Amino acid sequence: MITVLFAAPDLWGEYSDVLPKALSDAGIAAQVVQDAAPETVDYIIYAPSAPLQDFTPFTRTKAVLSLWAGVERIVGNDTLTQPLCRMVDPSLTESMVEWVVGHALRHHLGIDAHIVNPGHVWNPVVPPLARNRPVTVLGLGALGTACAQALAGLNFPVTGWSRTQKSVSGVKCLSGEDGLRQALTGAQIVVTLLPRTPGTENTLNADTLALTARGAVILNPGRGPLIDDAALLDALETGQIGHATLDVFRVEPLPQDHAFWAHRCVTVTPHIAADTRASSASGVIAENIRRAEAGQPLLHRVDRVLGY
Ligand SMILES: NC(=O)c1ccc[n+]([C@@H]2O[C@H](COP(=O)([O-])OP(=O)(O)OC[C@H]3O[C@@H](n4cnc5c(N)ncnc54)[C@H](OP(=O)(O)O)[C@@H]3O)[C@@H](O)[C@H]2O)c1
């Protein structure tokens, strides 16, 4: 019987039934507990809200399994010597695709003009076809790839950019510094789905925002620090950027006095683009524990040097 410590108390209600069931369905004899002597714990389920910060006493723990895809709040924890895995969950991916496609289509079709039209103006502006609106997705990981493919499936010409060169069907893939400049040049919609690491901070800044097509739309469901806030506000003022739809911020909740709240060309969504769903995430956790117990490599292991 293995011991799984569920170290995210605020999420216990969602997982208390489904996680033990998923483990049992995977053929694993396990007790899932909220408290245990550290030296008896085999696996830790972690979320950023977890009070647990000192992993030193967990001497027999074989892996720390994050419920979140983004691991920037744990990856630099020096007490963590155990393997760390991030969450890649089919439902999380599905909801990110829905958020990105929904907000891309809002701007592509100019839907706002018809929702808010107090003067009842009959102004038949026909949007271009998707095939004539270049979209760039920064980050071609689990989420970026799924979003790029969904957008390509709607006929948007999609360019994707990542640290290492990728090959994604229907998507023009670029990498490296030159690749970033090429990917952004002329883009009309830019989606940022990079992790937060020292290497991705301010990927969108005054210099790179200037490369996009005039009036381009930014969709950021990745992390707040991917964008230089001041540079974005400047680009919105000059019209270089037409609109920014932002789900994530340097400080969350976004402070009431932040300029993004009041800006007419910024849409704020409160970090809801993609949530981990207990029902499917429990299956992902169970599969990873099954693999570890069978001596197979863990899935979605975080590279502690790269930070994601
Ligand atoms: N708003 C929300 O609700 C929400 C929900 C879940 C996740 N997120 C965010 O979405 C992010 C992406 O998730 P994911 O599961 O897709 O991550 P992932 O699978 O780890 O993919 C990350 C992608 O970013 C690329 N990358 C990393 N550092 C880079 C750099 N310095 N330059 C260029 N490309 C770089 C990676 O390149 P390689 O392919 O070459 O490694 C990879 O393509 C998460 O880290 C999290 O911050 C947000």
The ligand as an SDF file (V2000), in Angstrom:
LIG
                    3D

 48 52  0  0  0  0  0  0  0  0999 V2000
   -4.3430   30.8050  -18.0180 N   0  0  0  0  0  0  0  0  0  0  0  0
   -4.5230   29.5610  -17.6510 C   0  0  0  0  0  0  0  0  0  0  0  0
   -5.5970   29.2070  -17.1610 O   0  0  0  0  0  0  0  0  0  0  0  0
   -3.4050   28.5690  -17.8470 C   0  0  0  0  0  0  0  0  0  0  0  0
   -3.6770   27.2120  -17.6570 C   0  0  0  0  0  0  0  0  0  0  0  0
   -2.6530   26.3010  -17.8810 C   0  0  0  0  0  0  0  0  0  0  0  0
   -1.3990   26.7240  -18.2970 C   0  0  0  0  0  0  0  0  0  0  0  0
   -1.1800   28.0640  -18.4600 N   0  0  0  0  0  0  0  0  0  0  0  0
    0.1470   28.5270  -18.9060 C   0  0  0  0  0  0  0  0  0  0  0  0
    0.4540   27.9390  -20.1680 O   0  0  0  0  0  0  0  0  0  0  0  0
    1.8470   27.6200  -20.1720 C   0  0  0  0  0  0  0  0  0  0  0  0
    2.1400   26.6090  -21.2620 C   0  0  0  0  0  0  0  0  0  0  0  0
    1.6370   25.3460  -20.8850 O   0  0  0  0  0  0  0  0  0  0  0  0
    2.0480   24.0160  -21.6800 P   0  0  0  0  0  0  0  0  0  0  0  0
    1.4550   22.8800  -20.9630 O   0  0  0  0  0  0  0  0  0  0  0  0
    1.7600   24.1800  -23.1200 O   0  0  0  0  0  0  0  0  0  0  0  0
    3.6460   24.0520  -21.4650 O   0  0  0  0  0  0  0  0  0  0  0  0
    4.7350   23.1760  -22.1920 P   0  0  0  0  0  0  0  0  0  0  0  0
    4.1300   21.9380  -22.7670 O   0  0  0  0  0  0  0  0  0  0  0  0
    5.8680   23.0480  -21.2190 O   0  0  0  0  0  0  0  0  0  0  0  0
    5.1970   24.0660  -23.4400 O   0  0  0  0  0  0  0  0  0  0  0  0
    5.9500   25.2260  -23.3030 C   0  0  0  0  0  0  0  0  0  0  0  0
    6.3310   25.7370  -24.6800 C   0  0  0  0  0  0  0  0  0  0  0  0
    7.0420   26.9610  -24.5170 O   0  0  0  0  0  0  0  0  0  0  0  0
    8.2890   26.8550  -25.2200 C   0  0  0  0  0  0  0  0  0  0  0  0
    9.3350   27.6380  -24.5620 N   0  0  0  0  0  0  0  0  0  0  0  0
    9.7560   27.5720  -23.2850 C   0  0  0  0  0  0  0  0  0  0  0  0
   10.7390   28.4450  -23.0570 N   0  0  0  0  0  0  0  0  0  0  0  0
   10.9520   29.0690  -24.2380 C   0  0  0  0  0  0  0  0  0  0  0  0
   11.8420   30.0930  -24.6650 C   0  0  0  0  0  0  0  0  0  0  0  0
   12.7440   30.6360  -23.8280 N   0  0  0  0  0  0  0  0  0  0  0  0
   11.7720   30.5020  -25.9410 N   0  0  0  0  0  0  0  0  0  0  0  0
   10.8910   29.9610  -26.8120 C   0  0  0  0  0  0  0  0  0  0  0  0
    9.9980   28.9860  -26.4650 N   0  0  0  0  0  0  0  0  0  0  0  0
   10.0450   28.5700  -25.1980 C   0  0  0  0  0  0  0  0  0  0  0  0
    8.6360   25.3820  -25.1890 C   0  0  0  0  0  0  0  0  0  0  0  0
    9.5920   25.1040  -26.1850 O   0  0  0  0  0  0  0  0  0  0  0  0
   10.1050   23.6110  -26.4720 P   0  0  0  0  0  0  0  0  0  0  0  0
    8.9140   22.9200  -27.1300 O   0  0  0  0  0  0  0  0  0  0  0  0
   11.2390   23.7860  -27.3810 O   0  0  0  0  0  0  0  0  0  0  0  0
   10.4320   23.0190  -25.1340 O   0  0  0  0  0  0  0  0  0  0  0  0
    7.2610   24.7660  -25.4280 C   0  0  0  0  0  0  0  0  0  0  0  0
    6.9650   24.7570  -26.7930 O   0  0  0  0  0  0  0  0  0  0  0  0
    2.0860   27.1400  -18.7410 C   0  0  0  0  0  0  0  0  0  0  0  0
    3.4530   27.1940  -18.3920 O   0  0  0  0  0  0  0  0  0  0  0  0
    1.2710   28.1180  -17.9490 C   0  0  0  0  0  0  0  0  0  0  0  0
    2.0630   29.2460  -17.6450 O   0  0  0  0  0  0  0  0  0  0  0  0
   -2.1530   28.9810  -18.2450 C   0  0  0  0  0  0  0  0  0  0  0  0
  1  2  1  0
  2  3  2  0
  2  4  1  0
  4  5  1  0
  4 48  2  0
  5  6  2  0
  6  7  1  0
  7  8  2  0
  8  9  1  0
  8 48  1  0
  9 10  1  0
  9 46  1  0
 10 11  1  0
 11 12  1  0
 11 44  1  0
 12 13  1  0
 13 14  1  0
 14 15  2  0
 14 16  1  0
 14 17  1  0
 17 18  1  0
 18 19  2  0
 18 20  1  0
 18 21  1  0
 21 22  1  0
 22 23  1  0
 23 24  1  0
 23 42  1  0
 24 25  1  0
 25 26  1  0
 25 36  1  0
 26 27  1  0
 26 35  1  0
 27 28  2  0
 28 29  1  0
 29 30  1  0
 29 35  2  0
 30 31  1  0
 30 32  2  0
 32 33  1  0
 33 34  2  0
 34 35  1  0
 36 37  1  0
 36 42  1  0
 37 38  1  0
 38 39  2  0
 38 40  1  0
 38 41  1  0
 42 43  1  0
 44 45  1  0
 44 46  1  0
 46 47  1  0
M  CHG  2   8   1  16  -1
M  END
$$$$
